[in-house]
Amino acid sequence: MKTLMTGAALAAALTLAACDAPAETTTPAATDDMAMAEETAGDTTPAGGTIVELAQSNADLSTLVSAVQAADLGTTLSGAGPFTVFAPTNAAFEAVPQAARDQLMSPAGKQDLTGILTYHVVAGETMSPALITAIEGAGDAGYTIKTVNGANLTATLEGGKVVLTDAAGNKATVTQTDVDASNGVVHVIDKVLMPE
């Protein structure tokens, strides 16, 4: 399997190994992939705001914003980046048992919450056409994405949609792609992914 990308540190405490991001191509197959990505893109927010500002302006990402604030990641995710963020919706967070959510949002759960949130962040900017091309090139095993957390996600295509599988085998579907920010890109997902 291939590795999506790693690069600059998310925070001073996090060190990432550098490798190349997949290049976007304009081959006929890539053109078809881009058309598919545009069909699944949904509404996008114009560039200009940071990832955090874009999330704050989207009512369906308010739980994510609260979690980012509780984990003290707001300043980092407002930094230069670039970052690719797989952003769980409020409904995705509501699927996590209430007791677990309460624990994660408490001061005692801050380290675990930080680990979960950074599992949704990739160093560098990957737009959906490049991700789809990488998935198709990876074959049946799927495309390995190295997250800022240090753990991997596996990306596959299922029914024409990008699906991310976490370390425990749980799956999240990308429901909105390529929400462009001044410091990266956001892809909205329907589940919270959990590192090992």
C-alpha positions, 0 to 999 in steps of 0.5 A, a space after each residue: 500500500 502507498 502512503 498519502 503524505 506527511 510533512 510539517 509538524 502539526 504542533 511543535 511536539 509532533 514530528 512527521 516524516 516527509 514524503 511526496 503527496 500524490 500529484 494531480 494529473 489530467 489523464 482521461 481517467 483523472 478527468 473522469 475522477 475529477 468529474 466524479 469528485 465535482 459531483 460529490 463536492 456539494 456546497 463549498 465555502 470560498 477560500 479565505 478563512 482558515 480551517 477553523 474559521 470555515 468550521 465555525 461558520 458551518 453549524 453542522 460542524 459545531 461539535 468538531 469546533 468545540 472539540 478542537 477548542 477543548 483539545 487546544 488545537 484551534 491555534 494550530 489548525 489556524 496556522 499556515 498548514 497546509 492541512 487536509 482535515 476529514 471533518 466529522 459532522 455533529 451527527 457523527 459525534 452524536 453516534 459516539 456514546 454520551 459517556 465517552 463524549 463527556 470523558 473526551 471533552 473533560 480536562 482528563 480526556 484532553 490527551 485522548 481527544 487530541 489523539 482522535 482529532 489529529 487522526 482526522 488531520 493529514 499534513 499537506 493539502 489533498 483535493 479529491 481528484 488527487 485522492 481518488 487517483 491515488 486510491 485507484 492506483 493503490 489497488 484492492 488493498 486501498 490507499 494508506 493515509 498517514 495522519 498527523 496522529 502518526 497512525 494510518 487510515 485506509 482510503 477506498 472507493 465504494 459505490 463511487 464514494 471515498 470511504 476511510 477505514 480506521 485501525 479498528 475497521 470502522 468506516 466513514 464516508 466522505 459526504 462533502 469534498 474540497 471545502 477550500 480554506 486559506 490553510 488547506 482543505 476540508 472533506 466532511 465525513 459521516 463518522 468519527 474515526 478512532 486510532 488504535 
